[in-house]
Amino acid sequence: MMTQRIITSFAVGKLHSSLKVNFIQKRAIIMGENKLKDLSADFAVDIINLIKELKSKRESIISNQIGRSGTSIGANIREAQYAHSKADFIAKLQIALKEANETGYWLELLSRTGYINNDLYKDLDTKCGTLRVLLISSINTAKKNN
């Protein structure tokens, strides 16, 4: 790990300043993508577990909707990894953002109707909000790097 930092620091130090900034920005995007991938996968697992609980309560309308939108976030983030272009990359992340926003709506409805308690709602809504913030940041960074 230390060797990698030294090599990276040395390599970055040798780059022209505009290339150096580009390298650092790309590295930040990659690190952000990994965090997004991990958090969205963890969130999808939480949503799947929520669906199991909702199905045991015989709730199927919202559970089907939140199942699709909540797991779609990570799927679109994964698709963005192999985007054909920067525009395609941004489009996939924007779809993930829309799905995260929709998921937030379904969570609110589940809370308001008493299908989930306030603590579970706050936990899942916070995770969903974190994904939205990271997606917005990644989209903005990608747009700036045109």
Secondary structure by P-SEA (a helix, b strand, c coil): caaaaaaaaaaaaaccaaaaaaaaaaaaaaaaaaaaaaaaaaaaaaaaaaaaaaaaacccaaaaaaaaaaaaaaaaaaaaaacccaaaaaaaaaaaaaaaaaaaaaaaaaaaaccccaaaaaaaaaaaaaaaaaaaaaaaaaaaac
